[in-house]
């Protein structure tokens, strides 16, 4: 099994557990790959074990699994590195339980045992492909969670016209507008009042952020098809965000959103499923007096 490692900032409290995790990885793949910036970050907190090979950019050819150490944001960034979904990702959470990074550090050895034994299952997650004429969105113009148009540092609202294919949907006056995948339904969209959607659902969610018209509610539409957003308002410039990446957006530019032609693969342990994670994260079924 060929393994690659990726992560972000390292807390000193996690250093020992991470060092033990690296040792375990090297027993499975004595020449495992590690993302160069992450290797440097780890080096500030520990002596990085010998045998790890550094890479930058996309994961090297031949890698079977990418281990992403961090939170959900780390998994979102890892999705940009797996060669259009060729390499599955296992999210290892170094903090609180996440929706995407749902293996705790305490369960890391068990997760590695399950990976070796084939006692895991792979879930494919849809992405959104974003195009804006005249705007360079980088080498990965895709979003696993959401695409957002929002205002900059101003009190003015954003006015967004929305079309789906050739049909006009609505004009939204709001602080922003999100187009989310089912994966993103438990992220920014949820905090803006959007619904929780089962990840395998073939839909997208259109959610206004703090809408001026209280009759504007979140909208669920089929995944297939193209959604077009055109922003206007008093500002001379807005922001277009795809997950954690943001770009300046001029008024009047068409933002075209459609399903990507590939999907990201996430590895889950046999006992893991979406609703158990939701119950734990959102405290469903608990008496609020006992929290």
C-alpha positions as CSV (number, residue, x, y, z in Angstrom):
1,X,0.0,0.0,0.0
2,X,1.4,3.4,-1.0
3,X,0.4,6.2,1.4
4,X,0.7,10.0,1.2
5,X,0.3,12.4,4.1
6,X,-1.1,15.9,4.2
7,X,-1.9,18.3,7.0
8,X,-1.9,21.9,8.1
9,X,-1.0,23.6,11.4
10,X,0.2,21.3,14.2
11,X,-0.6,21.9,17.8
12,X,2.1,21.0,20.3
13,X,-0.4,19.0,22.2
14,X,-0.8,16.7,19.2
15,X,2.9,16.3,18.4
16,X,3.4,13.0,20.2
17,X,0.2,11.4,18.8
18,X,1.2,12.5,15.3
19,X,4.8,11.1,15.7
20,X,3.3,7.7,16.7
21,X,0.9,8.0,13.7
22,X,3.9,8.6,11.4
23,X,5.7,5.6,12.8
24,X,2.6,3.4,12.2
25,X,2.4,4.7,8.6
26,X,6.0,3.8,8.0
27,X,5.4,0.2,9.1
28,X,2.8,0.0,6.3
29,X,4.7,2.0,3.7
30,X,8.4,2.5,4.5
31,X,8.7,5.1,1.7
32,X,5.5,7.0,2.3
33,X,5.1,10.4,0.8
34,X,4.4,13.6,2.8
35,X,3.4,17.1,1.6
36,X,6.5,19.3,1.8
37,X,4.9,22.2,3.8
38,X,3.4,19.7,6.3
39,X,6.7,18.1,6.7
40,X,8.2,21.5,7.6
41,X,5.4,22.2,10.0
42,X,5.9,18.9,11.7
43,X,9.7,19.5,11.9
44,X,9.0,22.5,14.2
45,X,7.5,20.2,16.8
46,X,9.3,16.9,16.5
47,X,12.0,14.9,14.8
48,X,10.3,13.7,11.6
49,X,11.0,10.0,11.1
50,X,13.4,8.9,8.4
51,X,11.9,7.3,5.3
52,X,9.3,9.9,4.5
53,X,9.6,11.4,1.0
54,X,8.5,14.9,0.3
55,X,6.2,16.0,-2.5
56,X,4.6,19.2,-3.5
57,X,1.4,19.9,-5.6
58,X,-0.7,16.8,-6.5
59,X,-0.1,13.5,-4.8
60,X,2.5,11.3,-6.7
61,X,1.4,8.7,-9.2
62,X,1.0,5.3,-7.6
63,X,-0.4,6.5,-4.2
64,X,-3.3,4.4,-3.0
65,X,-4.6,6.7,-0.2
66,X,-4.1,10.2,1.1
67,X,-4.3,10.7,4.9
68,X,-5.4,14.2,5.7
69,X,-4.6,15.2,9.3
70,X,-6.6,18.2,10.6
71,X,-10.2,19.2,10.3
72,X,-12.8,19.4,7.6
73,X,-11.0,22.4,6.0
74,X,-7.9,20.2,5.7
75,X,-9.9,17.6,3.8
76,X,-11.3,20.3,1.5
77,X,-7.8,21.3,0.6
78,X,-6.7,17.7,0.2
79,X,-9.4,17.3,-2.4
80,X,-7.5,19.7,-4.6
81,X,-4.5,17.4,-4.6
82,X,-5.9,14.0,-5.5
83,X,-5.7,14.2,-9.3
84,X,-9.4,14.7,-10.0
85,X,-10.6,12.1,-7.5
86,X,-8.2,9.3,-8.5
87,X,-6.9,8.9,-4.9
88,X,-9.3,8.3,-2.0
89,X,-8.9,10.5,1.2
90,X,-9.1,9.3,4.8
91,X,-9.7,12.3,7.1
92,X,-8.0,12.0,10.5
93,X,-9.3,14.6,12.9
94,X,-6.8,16.2,15.3
95,X,-9.5,18.3,17.0
96,X,-13.2,17.9,17.3
97,X,-15.2,15.4,15.3
98,X,-15.8,16.6,11.7
99,X,-18.2,15.6,9.0
100,X,-15.3,14.9,6.6
101,X,-12.4,14.2,9.0
102,X,-14.3,11.6,11.0
103,X,-11.5,9.4,12.3
104,X,-10.1,10.5,15.7
105,X,-6.4,10.3,16.6
106,X,-7.3,7.8,19.3
107,X,-8.8,5.5,16.6
108,X,-5.9,5.9,14.1
109,X,-4.4,2.5,14.7
110,X,-7.8,0.9,14.4
111,X,-8.4,2.8,11.2
112,X,-5.0,1.6,9.7
113,X,-5.9,-2.0,10.7
114,X,-9.3,-1.6,8.9
115,X,-7.6,-0.1,5.9
116,X,-5.1,-3.0,5.6
117,X,-7.9,-5.5,6.1
118,X,-10.2,-3.9,3.5
119,X,-12.8,-3.2,6.3
120,X,-13.6,0.2,4.9
121,X,-16.0,1.7,2.4
122,X,-15.6,4.5,-0.1
123,X,-18.1,7.3,-0.6
124,X,-18.1,9.4,-3.7
125,X,-18.9,13.1,-3.2
126,X,-20.0,15.5,-6.0
127,X,-18.2,18.7,-6.8
128,X,-19.2,21.9,-8.5
129,X,-17.3,23.2,-11.5
130,X,-17.1,27.0,-11.7
131,X,-16.4,29.1,-14.7
132,X,-16.2,32.9,-15.0
133,X,-15.1,34.4,-18.4
134,X,-12.0,36.5,-17.9
135,X,-11.3,35.3,-14.3
136,X,-8.6,32.8,-13.6
137,X,-9.8,30.4,-11.0
138,X,-6.5,28.5,-10.8
139,X,-5.8,24.9,-11.5
140,X,-8.7,23.6,-9.5
141,X,-11.9,25.5,-10.4
142,X,-14.0,23.2,-8.3
143,X,-15.8,23.3,-5.0
144,X,-16.6,20.3,-2.7
145,X,-18.6,22.3,-0.2
146,X,-20.0,25.5,-1.8
147,X,-19.7,28.4,-4.2
148,X,-20.4,31.7,-2.6
149,X,-20.9,35.3,-3.9
150,X,-20.6,37.7,-1.0
151,X,-19.9,41.3,-0.3
152,X,-16.6,42.8,0.8
153,X,-16.0,45.0,3.8
154,X,-19.2,47.1,3.3
155,X,-22.7,47.3,4.7
156,X,-24.2,47.2,1.2
157,X,-26.2,44.2,0.1
158,X,-25.4,42.0,-2.9
159,X,-28.1,41.7,-5.6
160,X,-27.8,38.3,-7.3
161,X,-29.8,37.2,-10.3
162,X,-30.1,33.4,-10.5
163,X,-30.9,31.3,-13.6
164,X,-31.0,27.5,-13.9
165,X,-30.3,26.5,-17.4
166,X,-32.5,29.0,-19.4
167,X,-35.0,29.6,-16.7
168,X,-35.0,32.6,-14.4
169,X,-35.2,31.6,-10.8
170,X,-35.1,34.7,-8.6
171,X,-33.3,37.9,-7.7
172,X,-31.8,37.8,-4.2
173,X,-31.0,40.9,-2.1
174,X,-28.8,39.6,0.7
175,X,-25.3,39.6,2.3
176,X,-24.4,36.8,0.0
177,X,-25.7,33.7,-1.9
178,X,-24.4,30.1,-1.6
179,X,-24.7,27.2,-4.0
180,X,-23.9,24.1,-2.0
181,X,-23.4,20.5,-2.6
182,X,-24.9,17.9,-0.2
183,X,-21.4,17.8,1.4
184,X,-21.6,21.5,2.0
185,X,-25.1,21.3,3.4
186,X,-23.6,20.9,6.9
187,X,-21.2,23.8,6.5
188,X,-21.8,27.4,5.6
189,X,-25.3,26.7,4.1
190,X,-26.4,25.2,7.4
191,X,-25.4,28.2,9.4
192,X,-27.3,30.4,6.9
193,X,-30.5,28.3,7.5
194,X,-30.2,25.7,4.8
195,X,-31.3,22.1,5.1
196,X,-29.2,19.1,6.0
197,X,-29.0,16.9,2.9
198,X,-27.8,13.3,2.7
199,X,-24.4,13.3,0.9
200,X,-25.4,10.9,-1.8
201,X,-28.3,13.1,-2.9
202,X,-28.1,14.3,-6.5
203,X,-29.0,17.9,-5.7
204,X,-27.6,21.4,-5.0
205,X,-28.9,23.9,-2.4
206,X,-29.3,27.6,-3.2
207,X,-29.2,29.5,0.2
208,X,-29.3,33.3,0.6
209,X,-27.2,34.7,3.5
210,X,-29.3,37.2,5.6
211,X,-31.8,37.9,2.8
212,X,-33.5,41.3,2.8
213,X,-36.8,39.6,1.7
214,X,-37.7,37.2,4.4
215,X,-39.8,35.2,1.9
216,X,-36.6,34.1,0.2
217,X,-36.0,30.6,1.5
218,X,-33.3,28.0,0.7
219,X,-34.0,26.2,-2.6
220,X,-33.1,22.6,-3.5
221,X,-32.7,21.8,-7.2
222,X,-31.3,18.8,-9.2
223,X,-27.6,18.5,-9.4
224,X,-27.6,18.2,-13.2
225,X,-28.0,21.4,-15.2
226,X,-26.2,24.8,-15.0
227,X,-26.8,27.5,-12.5
228,X,-25.8,31.0,-13.5
229,X,-25.3,33.8,-10.9
230,X,-24.8,37.5,-11.8
231,X,-24.0,39.8,-9.0
232,X,-24.8,43.6,-8.8
233,X,-25.3,46.3,-6.2
234,X,-23.6,49.4,-5.0
235,X,-20.2,47.8,-4.6
236,X,-17.6,47.9,-7.4
237,X,-16.2,44.5,-6.4
238,X,-17.5,41.4,-4.8
239,X,-15.9,38.1,-3.6
240,X,-16.4,34.7,-5.2
241,X,-15.4,31.9,-2.9
242,X,-15.0,28.2,-3.7
243,X,-14.6,26.4,-0.3
244,X,-11.6,28.3,1.2
245,X,-10.4,30.0,-2.0
246,X,-11.6,33.5,-2.8
247,X,-11.3,35.7,-5.9
248,X,-12.4,39.3,-6.7
249,X,-15.5,39.4,-8.8
250,X,-16.6,42.4,-10.8
251,X,-20.4,43.2,-11.0
252,X,-22.2,41.8,-14.0
253,X,-19.9,38.8,-14.5
254,X,-21.6,35.5,-15.1
255,X,-20.7,32.8,-12.7
256,X,-21.6,29.5,-14.3
257,X,-21.9,26.4,-12.0
258,X,-22.4,22.9,-13.1
259,X,-21.5,19.4,-11.8
260,X,-17.9,18.4,-12.1
261,X,-17.1,15.5,-14.4
262,X,-15.4,13.6,-11.5
263,X,-16.0,13.0,-7.8
264,X,-13.9,12.9,-4.7
265,X,-13.6,9.6,-2.8
266,X,-13.7,9.6,1.0
267,X,-12.8,6.5,3.0
268,X,-15.1,5.6,5.9
269,X,-14.7,2.9,8.5
270,X,-17.4,0.1,8.4
271,X,-19.4,1.5,11.4
272,X,-19.4,5.1,10.2
273,X,-22.4,6.7,8.5
274,X,-23.7,10.2,8.0
275,X,-26.5,10.3,10.5
276,X,-24.4,9.0,13.4
277,X,-22.0,11.9,12.7
278,X,-24.9,14.4,12.6
279,X,-26.2,13.1,15.9
280,X,-22.8,13.5,17.6
281,X,-22.0,16.9,16.1
282,X,-25.5,18.4,16.6
283,X,-26.5,16.6,19.8
284,X,-29.6,15.1,18.3
285,X,-31.7,13.1,20.7
286,X,-30.1,14.6,23.8
287,X,-32.0,16.4,26.6
288,X,-30.5,20.0,26.4
289,X,-30.6,20.1,30.2
290,X,-28.0,17.2,30.2
291,X,-25.4,18.7,27.8
